[in-house]
Amino acid sequence: MQAVDSALMAPLVAGKMAVPFFLDEEEFGFDDELARQLGVAMLNLIAAGRPDVKKHLNLTQHPIDEPPED
């Protein structure tokens, strides 16, 4: 993982998948569960293109306080 200037990357990622944040919603807030879910999503995205990483993932895909969907 590398931190880069998003303005420099914009032309390269134009049209790629975006992850929206609804910052204008009154009930939106960053909490521990959202941070965990974002981490899981990021690792899943990395693993999608890296089988060597995917084999090491042992993650709960659903929110911790909710049962998994069938």
C-alpha positions in Angstrom: 0.0 0.0 0.0 1.2 3.4 -0.8 -0.1 6.9 0.0 -0.4 9.1 -3.1 -1.7 12.5 -4.0 -5.3 11.8 -5.2 -5.1 14.7 -7.7 -2.2 12.9 -9.5 -4.1 9.6 -9.5 -7.4 11.1 -10.8 -6.7 10.6 -14.5 -5.6 7.0 -13.9 -8.6 6.0 -11.9 -11.3 7.9 -13.8 -14.2 5.6 -14.5 -13.1 3.0 -11.9 -15.2 1.8 -9.0 -15.9 4.5 -6.4 -16.8 3.9 -2.8 -19.3 6.6 -1.8 -19.5 8.2 1.6 -22.7 9.9 2.6 -21.1 12.7 4.6 -24.2 14.9 4.2 -26.4 12.5 6.1 -27.1 13.5 9.6 -26.7 10.1 11.1 -23.4 9.3 9.2 -20.4 8.9 11.4 -17.1 7.0 11.4 -17.1 4.5 14.1 -15.2 1.3 15.0 -17.6 -0.9 12.9 -17.4 1.3 9.8 -13.6 1.3 10.1 -13.6 -2.5 10.4 -15.9 -2.9 7.4 -13.7 -0.5 5.3 -10.6 -2.5 6.3 -12.4 -5.8 5.2 -13.5 -4.2 1.9 -10.0 -2.9 1.2 -8.4 -6.3 1.9 -11.0 -8.0 -0.2 -10.2 -5.6 -3.1 -6.5 -6.3 -2.8 -7.1 -10.0 -2.6 -9.3 -9.9 -5.7 -6.1 -9.4 -7.7 -3.6 -11.1 -5.5 -4.3 -14.8 -4.8 -1.2 -14.9 -2.6 -2.9 -12.4 -0.3 -6.4 -14.0 -0.6 -5.2 -17.3 0.9 -4.3 -15.6 4.1 -7.6 -13.8 4.7 -9.8 -15.0 7.5 -12.2 -12.1 7.9 -15.8 -11.7 9.1 -17.5 -10.3 6.0 -20.7 -9.1 7.7 -21.1 -6.5 10.5 -20.0 -8.0 13.8 -23.3 -7.3 15.6 -25.4 -8.9 12.8 -25.7 -12.5 11.6 -24.4 -13.3 8.1 -26.9 -13.1 5.2 -27.6 -16.5 3.6 
